[in-house]
Amino acid sequence: YMKNEIIGQWRLEAAKRAYLLANLSDPETIDGKVSCRSCDYYLGELSWIRKRNNNYFVQQQQFIERIEIERYPTEQIIKEIQLNGKIRCGNKQCREELGGLQLFRDRPDVKEMCALKCKQLKFSYRNKDGEPQVFIFKKWTDVKFKVLDLEPINIDYTLNNQQ
């Protein structure tokens, strides 16, 4: 039993290391800003966006403080996703819907987060010539910058729940 636990721990650590190496050393990861496409209200940093399958989302507290959350009376469940509400632009004059508030039911280590609709956002970052530029994309698959994957299951969470 003890041996399996140690091997499991090694596997998790190896997965985490591989993730960090693949993502953090990636030159495509860029500095930039995410804003509401309708009113240009600043929402957060490009580097905060994560992806899992076809979901693109942000978990940062600083992002959550810049949006408005409209909770559903009862959550909706679609496969492994639990939808808890809508997220809107934090600019009171705009309030454009930007996406949804959701949980991954198969990842209890991941807190509630904001799933974003690409077509509601604009992205500002430096182009290949180093000039600041604003980009808009219809779909996440069209974006020209690297979005990091959601980290593998949080090691501390997994280990704490095995004791």
Buried (B, 14 or more C-beta within 10 A) or exposed (E): EEEEEEEEBEEBEEBBEEBEEEBEEEEEBBEBBBBBBBEEBEBBBBBBBBBBEEBBBBBBEEBBEBBBBEEEEEBEEEEEBBBBBBBBBBBEEBBBBBBBBBBBEEBEBBEBBBBBBBEBBBBBBEEEEEEEEEBEBEEBEEBEBBBBEBBBBBBEEBEEEEE
